[in-house]
Amino acid sequence: RINNMNDLSVFAHELGHKLEKETFDLTGKLNVLKDPIVKAFEKNDQAALEQFRIDHGNEAVDGILQRKKMADEIIALAKESGHLDKGYKKAEYVEEALAEYIRMYVWGETKGEIKSDGSQDILIPNVRARAPEFTKYFEGLMESSKRFRTVINNLKSDVDTWKKLPLA
């Protein structure tokens, strides 16, 4: 057993980078922040969006906007975890948010100690509830790749086993 929970947590994050780059290149698929369709959407430029729909079709425009939504979900999670406070440039947010998402997915929802007032801090949120669109996409990718699914499920199982071990 690793003595420091953060060691296993860091391992899950770094494994997230490796799997992402070697298996799916999700960063490339989700990094749409500079896309002209996204810029028009953010400016609420309905005329430009309509022209994009005429030029490229509804499916293409909706696909870009769906990827933006998924990127926004995981970036919000990574910001809330404090991970993006470590001096990352905005251009690195998607890559870091993906690795952080995988860490959270593997680790599972985790709550802090119960306080005297009965409240609890959420250390790792329920990613299915907080990033539903990306989780649906992520789990679809897991289903499409036996290697990816096996690695994630094995790590998840190992983390669950580790969390049940008694403290030394």
C-alpha positions as CSV (number, residue, x, y, z in Angstrom):
1,R,0.0,0.0,0.0
2,I,1.2,3.5,-0.8
3,N,1.6,5.5,2.4
4,N,0.4,8.8,0.9
5,M,-3.0,8.9,-0.8
6,N,-1.7,11.7,-3.1
7,D,0.9,9.3,-4.6
8,L,-1.9,7.1,-6.0
9,S,-3.9,10.1,-6.9
10,V,-1.0,11.6,-8.9
11,F,-0.5,8.2,-10.5
12,A,-4.1,8.2,-11.7
13,H,-3.7,11.8,-13.1
14,E,-0.5,11.0,-14.9
15,L,-2.0,7.7,-16.3
16,G,-4.8,9.9,-17.6
17,H,-2.3,11.9,-19.6
18,K,-0.8,8.7,-21.0
19,L,-4.1,7.1,-21.9
20,E,-5.4,10.2,-23.4
21,K,-2.4,10.7,-25.7
22,E,-1.9,7.1,-26.7
23,T,-5.5,6.0,-27.1
24,F,-7.9,8.8,-28.2
25,D,-6.2,12.2,-28.5
26,L,-9.2,13.7,-26.7
27,T,-7.3,17.0,-26.3
28,G,-7.3,17.5,-30.0
29,K,-11.0,16.7,-30.2
30,L,-12.1,18.9,-27.3
31,N,-9.8,21.8,-27.8
32,V,-12.3,23.9,-29.8
33,L,-12.0,27.1,-27.8
34,K,-10.5,29.0,-30.8
35,D,-13.0,27.6,-33.4
36,P,-14.9,30.3,-35.2
37,I,-18.2,28.5,-34.4
38,V,-17.4,28.7,-30.7
39,K,-16.4,32.3,-30.9
40,A,-19.7,33.1,-32.7
41,F,-21.6,31.1,-30.0
42,E,-19.9,32.9,-27.2
43,K,-20.7,36.3,-28.8
44,N,-24.3,35.1,-29.3
45,D,-23.8,36.0,-33.0
46,Q,-26.9,34.2,-34.4
47,A,-26.3,35.5,-37.9
48,A,-22.8,34.0,-38.0
49,L,-24.0,30.7,-36.5
50,E,-26.8,30.5,-39.1
51,Q,-24.2,31.1,-41.8
52,F,-22.0,28.3,-40.4
53,R,-25.1,26.0,-40.4
54,I,-25.7,26.9,-44.1
55,D,-22.1,26.4,-45.0
56,H,-21.2,23.3,-42.9
57,G,-24.5,21.8,-41.9
58,N,-26.3,21.5,-38.5
59,E,-24.5,18.3,-37.6
60,A,-21.0,19.9,-37.9
61,V,-22.0,23.0,-35.9
62,D,-23.8,21.0,-33.2
63,G,-20.8,18.7,-33.0
64,I,-18.4,21.6,-32.3
65,L,-20.8,23.1,-29.7
66,Q,-21.2,19.7,-28.0
67,R,-17.4,19.4,-27.8
68,K,-17.2,22.9,-26.3
69,K,-19.8,21.9,-23.7
70,M,-17.8,18.8,-22.7
71,A,-14.6,20.8,-22.5
72,D,-16.4,23.3,-20.3
73,E,-17.6,20.6,-18.0
74,I,-14.2,19.1,-17.4
75,I,-12.4,22.4,-17.2
76,A,-14.9,23.5,-14.5
77,L,-14.1,20.3,-12.5
78,A,-10.4,20.8,-12.8
79,K,-10.8,24.5,-11.7
80,E,-12.9,23.4,-8.7
81,S,-10.3,20.8,-7.7
82,G,-7.6,23.6,-7.7
83,H,-5.6,21.8,-10.3
84,L,-5.7,24.6,-12.8
85,D,-4.4,27.0,-10.1
86,K,-0.9,25.6,-10.7
87,G,0.1,28.1,-13.3
88,Y,-1.2,26.4,-16.4
89,K,-1.8,28.5,-19.5
90,K,-5.4,28.5,-20.9
91,A,-4.1,26.6,-23.9
92,E,-3.2,23.7,-21.5
93,Y,-6.5,23.6,-19.7
94,V,-8.2,20.9,-21.8
95,E,-5.2,18.5,-21.5
96,E,-4.9,19.0,-17.8
97,A,-8.6,18.9,-17.3
98,L,-8.8,15.5,-19.1
99,A,-6.1,14.0,-16.9
100,E,-7.8,15.4,-13.8
101,Y,-11.1,14.1,-14.9
102,I,-9.6,10.6,-15.3
103,R,-8.1,10.9,-11.8
104,M,-11.5,11.8,-10.4
105,Y,-13.3,9.1,-12.4
106,V,-11.0,6.5,-11.1
107,W,-10.9,7.7,-7.5
108,G,-14.7,8.2,-7.2
109,E,-16.7,10.7,-5.2
110,T,-14.8,11.4,-1.9
111,K,-16.0,13.4,1.0
112,G,-13.9,15.0,3.7
113,E,-14.2,14.6,7.5
114,I,-17.6,15.3,9.0
115,K,-17.4,18.7,10.7
116,S,-18.9,19.7,14.0
117,D,-21.9,21.3,12.3
118,G,-22.6,18.0,10.4
119,S,-21.4,19.3,7.0
120,Q,-18.8,17.6,4.8
121,D,-16.5,19.0,2.2
122,I,-16.6,17.3,-1.2
123,L,-13.0,16.5,-2.0
124,I,-13.8,14.8,-5.3
125,P,-17.3,15.3,-6.8
126,N,-19.5,12.8,-8.5
127,V,-18.2,13.2,-12.1
128,R,-21.4,11.7,-13.6
129,A,-23.4,14.4,-12.0
130,R,-21.0,17.3,-12.6
131,A,-19.9,16.4,-16.1
132,P,-22.7,14.3,-17.5
133,E,-22.1,15.0,-21.2
134,F,-18.4,14.2,-21.0
135,T,-18.9,11.2,-18.8
136,K,-21.4,9.7,-21.4
137,Y,-18.8,10.3,-24.1
138,F,-15.9,9.0,-21.9
139,E,-17.8,5.8,-21.0
140,G,-18.7,5.3,-24.7
141,L,-15.0,5.4,-25.5
142,M,-14.3,2.9,-22.8
143,E,-16.8,0.6,-24.4
144,S,-15.2,1.0,-27.8
145,S,-11.7,0.1,-26.6
146,K,-11.0,-3.1,-24.6
147,R,-7.5,-1.9,-23.7
148,F,-8.7,1.5,-22.4
149,R,-11.7,-0.1,-20.5
150,T,-9.4,-2.7,-18.9
151,V,-6.8,-0.2,-17.7
152,I,-9.4,2.2,-16.3
153,N,-11.5,-0.6,-14.6
154,N,-8.3,-2.2,-13.2
155,L,-7.1,1.0,-11.7
156,K,-10.5,1.8,-10.4
157,S,-10.6,-1.6,-8.7
158,D,-7.1,-1.1,-7.3
159,V,-8.1,2.3,-5.9
160,D,-11.2,0.8,-4.3
161,T,-9.2,-2.0,-2.7
162,W,-6.6,0.5,-1.4
163,K,-9.3,2.7,0.1
164,K,-10.7,-0.2,2.1
165,L,-7.3,-1.2,3.6
166,P,-6.9,-0.3,7.2
167,L,-4.6,2.6,8.1
168,A,-1.2,1.5,9.4
